[in-house]
Amino acid sequence: MRRANFKKRLIVYGPILISLVILVVLVYPNLDSILETVKTARPFYLSCSFLFSVASYILIGLSMWEVLKILGHKLPFWEAIGIAYVSTTVNYFVSSAGVSGFATRAHLLSRRNIPYGISVTSSVVISVFIYLVLSLIIVEAMILQMFKSTNTGLAFVEGIAGVLAVLSFAFILVLLFFHHELRSVWARKIYSLVNHLLYAFSKKEIPEETFLQFESQLAKGIHTIQARRYELPLVAAYICLDWICNILILHYAFRALGVHMHTSTLIIGFALGQIMTVIPILPGGLGAMEAAMTAAYSGMGIPVGQALTASLIFRLFYYLIPAFSSIFIYWGLRMSEPAYDFSGRSHRKHGGEHADRKIP
């Protein structure tokens, strides 16, 4: 039992500890410069940066709301925003290559009688668009870097690696999603692996009938997406606007510090930082993203203190504040569940029975 508890804690807290060590090594030598820079920060631009963070999360929620609507499961708008908000921030503390966010979203949606297959379908569709748009941003940054400097060096190699990693992940998702035979084979393998892990940690397993029901729901969701694919451009538009808001968070963070830069410089540094966020072991690329952004912008002539401070403001507004506030949103979502038992006794509707009976 103690060994199982140690494994759980290591999986959750190990990546966070690594990220904190990277941050300390990065921040400590530049602490005086950061403090001096923060003193001169302009509140108006900081407010703009924070508001674009809020807008970004609303757009993430809109994309999920729209995909669920296409799949025939329309949620109240603000509930969809809240679920997307919470599930997105979960990955910033629990590094799991996106699996923890998928699981949280599926759990919250199941409480509103939305099948797990539909939850996974919506998550995969959104993830594919997110990674495709990110790959376009990285490609644009690479092209801009080539025009700005003849000595692209490491930045160019990182860009190539980032594009390949992001596009490969998106391609694998699409292939597994739409290729029936591959999907069936890998669904069975993942089911066996998940059951093995669940049993190792909790001595519980997912029933076979639950897995078969999930497969049926997933196939139905995929067929619906294929039949209504002409409605997906609106989802793509929301995702594009979300990425634009992300870039503007960083833009106004720099403006708050009195740094004016060309749009191409902004995009190059942003893209190099975002490449680091796809590292599965680190939650949200914590530490690695700040290091990459600081190196990129300082290499383009921006003082290290200002570059590092702007990246930390981006982290604060887009990652940390939303992550902590999502605790209260999660509580509100639980309280608003149709089957929530205010007396504290276990009493739920049919939509959550399968998950609660066998899986913690």
N, C-alpha and C positions, 0 to 999 in steps of 0.2 A: 504493500500500500504506500509506504514511504517513497519507494522507488518510483511508483507511478506519479505521485504528487510532485516529485522532483522533476520528472520528465515534463509534466505540464508546465511547471514554473519556468523551466529552462526554455521551452518552446516560446512562451509568452514574453518572458523578461530578458532572455539572452540577446535577441536582436536590438531591443531597446537599449540595453547596456552598451552594446557595440556602438550604436549611434551616438549615445551620450559621450563616450570616450572620444569619438571623432570630433564632436562639437567642442569639447573641452580643449583638445589639441589645436583646433582651428581658432577658437575665440580667445583663449587666454593670452597668447602673445599680442593680440590686437585689441585687448580690452580697453586700454586708455583711449585709443583712436575711436572705438565704437561709442564710448561714453561721450566723448567730445562731439561726435557726429550727431548723436541722439539729441543733445542739448539744442542743436540748431534746427531740428526737424519742424516742418510747418504743419500745424494741426489740420488745416484745410485739405491738403493733399493726402495726409494720412487718412482722413475721413473718406476721401474719394477712393483710396485703395481698399479700405474696409468695405465700402458699399459695393464695389465690384466683386468682392468676395461673396457677399450676400447674393448678388445677382447670379454669380456662377452656380451656386448651390440651387437656386430657384430653377435655373435652366437644366441642371441635372435632373431635378424632380419633374420638370416639364417633359423631358425626353422619356422618362419612365412612365409617366402618366399617359403619354401619347401611344407608346408601344403597348401598354396594357389595354388601352382603348381599341387599338387595332386587333388585339387578340380577343376582344369581346368581354373584357373585365374592367369596367370603368370604376375607378375609385374617386371619392371626394378629392378635389384638387389639393387641399392643404395636407391631407393625409398622405397623398403620394409624395408631396414635397418633403414631409417629415421622414418618411420611410427611406427615401433616396438619400436624404441628409445623414441619417444615422448610419445606414449601411455603408456609405462612402467613407465616413470618418472612422469606422471600426478598423479599417486597414492601416490607419496611421498609428495605431498602437499595437495591433496584432498582425505581424508580418506573416502572410500566408499566400503570397502571389495572387491575392484577390479572392481566395476561397472564403475567408472569414466574412468579407463583405457580401458575397453571394449567399452564404448561410444566414447571415443576419436579415438580409432582404427577404429571403424565402420564408424565414420564420415569421417575420412581421406580416407578410402578405398572407401566409397560411391562416393567421388569426382572423383575417378578413375573408376567409373562405375562398382564397385564390389558390389553386392547386400548385404543388411544387414544380410540376412540369412547365406550367405557364410562367412561374417565377424565373426558372432557369432560362427559358426561351427569351424572355424580355431582357434578362441580364446579359446573355450572349450577344443579342442584337445590339444593345447599347455599347458593350465592350468593343465589338468589332468596329463600330463607328468611331469610338474614342481613339482606338489605336491607329486607325486609318488616317484620321485627321492629324494626330500627333506625328505620324510618319511624314505627312506633307509638310508640317512645320519644320521638322528636322531637315528634310530635303531642301526646303527654302533657305534654311540657315546655312546649309553647306554651300549652296550656290552663292549666297551673299558673301560668305567667307572667302570663296574663291575670287570674287570680284574685288573684295576689300584688300586682300593680301595675297602675294605670290607664295608666301611661306605658310601654308595651311598646317603642315606638320601633324601634331597629335590631334588637334581639333578635327581635322578632316577624317582621320582614322576613327576617332570616336563617333563622328557623324555617320560614317559608313556602318560601323558596328551597331549603332543605335537604330538606324533604319532597318537593317537586317533583322535585328532582334524584335523590333516592334511589328514589322510586316510578317515575320515568321509566326509570331504568336497569333496575329489576326488571321493569317492563312490557315493555321492549324484549327482555330476556332470555327472558321467557315467550313473547312473540310469535314471536321467531326460533326458539325451541326447539320449539314445538308446531305452527306453521304450516308445512306441508311445502314449499309453493312458495317462500315467503320464505326458509326455511332453505336450500333448494337454491341459490337465487340468491345469497344472501349468503355461503354457504359457498364457492361458486366465486369470488366477488370476494375474499374473505379469502385463499383459497388463492393467487390470482394476486398479491395484495399481498405475502403472506409470501414467495412465491418471488422476487418482485422485490427485496425487502429482503435475502433470503438471498444472492441472486446479487451484489447490490451490495457486501455485506460479505465473502462467502466464495467467490464464484464457484460455488456449489452450489445445487441445486434439489431440491424434493420431487418424486419421480416421480409421474406421473399415476395409475398403478395403486395407489400408496399412498393417494392422495387418495380414489379410488373405494372402496377398502377401508375407509377411515375413515368415509365417508358411510354405508356399509352398517352398520358397527358402531354409529354414532350413531343411525340409524333404529331398529335393534334395541333399543338402550338406552331410547329414548323410548317405544317400544311397551310395553316391560316396565314402565316407570314408570307409564304410563297404566293398565295392567292391574292393577298392585298399588298404586295410589295410596292405598288405605285403610291401608297400612302407613306412610305418610309422617308421620302425627301424632307418632310417636315421634321422628323426625328434628327436627320443629318444636320438640318439648319440649327436646331437647338444645340447640338453638340459643337458645331462650329462657333456659335455665339459664346458657348461656355469657354472654349479655348481662348477666344478673343478677350473675354473678361479676365481670364487667368493672366494673360500678357499685360492687361491694363492694371492689374493689381501691382505687378512689379514696376510698371511704368510710373505709377503715381507714388510708389515707395521711393523711387529715385528722385522724382520731382520734390517730394517732401524733404529730401536731403540736399536739395539745390543742384542736383545733377541733371543736365540736359544732354540728351544723346540722340543720335540718329536712329530711326526706326529699325534699320538693318542691324545696328549694334545691339539694340534691345532684343531682337528676335534671336540673334546668334547666341547670346548669353542665356536666354530663356531656354532655348532648345537644348543646349548642352547640359543645363541643370535638369531638365525633364528626362533626359536619357538616364540619369542616375536614379530617378524614381522608379524605374522598372526593375531595379535590382531586388529580387524576391526576398533576400534575407533581411533587408533593412526596411522598417516600417515607413512607407512614404519616402524612401530614400533619405531619411533623416541623417544629416551630417554630410553624406556624399553629395547631395544636391547643392548645399551651401558651398562646399569646397569647389565644386565644378563651376558654379556661377561666379564665385569670387575670382577663381583663376582666369575664367574667360573674360570678365569685364576688366580686371586689372591688367590683363594682357593687351586690352584695347585702349589703355590709357586712363582708366578710372582708378582713383586711389583705392587701395585695398580696404581701408576703413569704411569708406562709403559703399563699396561693392558688397562687402560682407554684411554691413548693417542693412542694406536694402534686401539682401537675400533672407536675413533673419526676420525682417518685417513681413516679407512674403510668407515665410513659414508661420509666423505668429497669426496673421490674418486669415490665411487659407487653410492652415492645418490645426494649429493648437487651440485657438479660440473656438472654432467649430467643433473640434473633438470634445472639449470640455462641456460646451453648451449642449451637445447632442445627448448627454446624460439626462438632462431635463426633458428634451424632446422625446427621448425613448420612454421616459416615465409617462409623459402625456399620451403617447401612442398606446401604451399598455392600458392606461386608464380608459381610453376611448374604444378599446376592443369590444366588439359585440358580445363576446362571451366572458368578459372580465368579471371575476367574482370579487366584489368588494368586501366580502366577509373573510376572504383569505382561504376559503375551502377550494379544493380542486373540482371545478365544474365548468366544462367547456363544451362548445358546440362541436358538431361533427367534423368541421373543417380542420381542427387541430388534433383529432384523436390519434391518428397514426403516429404523428411526431412525438406526442407526449407518452404514448404507451411504451415505447421501446428505447427511444433516443433521449439522452439528457438535454 
